[in-house]
Amino acid sequence: MREILEQLITLARHGPVALARVVDATGAGPRQAGAAMVVTAGGEVVGSLSGGCVEAAVVESACAVLATGQPVSDRFGYAEGDGFEIGLTCGGEIEIFVERVDAAHLAMLAAVRREIGAGKPVALLTTLDEAGVWKLLAADDFEPWRGVDRDARALLDAGRSGVVGAQECEPQSAARPRVFVQTFGTAARMILAGTNDFARALSRTGRQLGYRVTVVDARETFTTAARFPAAHEVVVDWPHRYLIAQQAAGRIDDRTVVCVLTHDNKFDVPMLAAALSMDIGFVGALGSRRTHTERIERLLAAGVTDSRLARLKSPLGLDLNAYTPDETAISIAAQILAERGGGSARPLDRTNGPIHR
């Protein structure tokens, strides 16, 4: 829902809309819990739930919800790809909860947006019943709520969305409603060292992938927000000094991506040495094979151990025969996604097994 939050707020200001969300997903499927779609009274559709498999049926449910004000829950399973039955051709199963959202929800939606903007994890709790009650769960909120607050906080801490509450038969569980916990964790960071065309292209691609993008370089002339409009932050500083300060401030974690794009040893070597000493998820450096060989020698001379060097992705990017900065950004982003998700980076027509793992 993060992707359509702004549009949801804007549309709800002008009248009731139907919000449809995937609240449960099992097996193979195109979207996971939290995927959202908005349907307006005029029939406008924003967002996607399944890549087209069930959207038409959900739009019908959305129209009924707008007319009655009563939430509905729809479950879709496998349907033959060449048949008329509505369902998922990938073999999975999803549950979609559709509810009406209006001006009464704007304050809580604005609070979610505010927490996200401040870089704080937050969760939106929704009872999956006829009431469809919302509750905001912030990182510093420990107030008991309907017996599900501990389970909801566990999902928030893990950064996962899912359903908690009573599907159990025990009497003590009867007071626990079934609740969808949609988490909005802090965005992972992408730190780009360098201010060339490759950094500009990768800043655009990184932002599209949901990263919070920072471009950092010590050369003030080139390090301007005007040159990198897609970046969230443009910082004039020595890259390694900036990275060390960010780590000390607790703003670096194992999801962080660092890409060194400067082709200048006085920037590259200190930045890579610092990054490889930290618990960073992805560290890469752009350059030719000759540049890579020389860089490795300099890093070894700087005291970087072989075990740390083994984490370095260099030369950076997958073999896509990319030439332009935009093509190169795609090859780098593809490698980041493969590393992050444990993908093989091989063509799907040459692999077996599930596509979505």
Secondary structure, DSSP 4 states (H G I P E B T S, - for coil): -GGGHHHHHHHHHTS-EEEEEEEEEESS-SS-TT-EEEEETT--EEE-SSTTSSHHHHHHHHHHHHHH---EEEEE-B--TTSS--SBTTS-EEEEEEEEE-GGGHHHHHHHHHHHHTT--EEEEEESSSS--EEEEETT-----TT-HHHHHHHHHHT--EEES----SGGGTT---EEEEEEPPPPEEEEE--SHHHHHHHHHHHHTT-EEEEEES-TTT--TTT-TT-SEEEES-HHHHHHHHHHTT---TT-EEEE----HHHHHHHHHHHHTS--SEEEE---HHHHHHHHHHHHHTT--HHHHTTEE-S-S-SS---SHHHHHHHHHHHHHHHHHT---S-GGG--S-S--
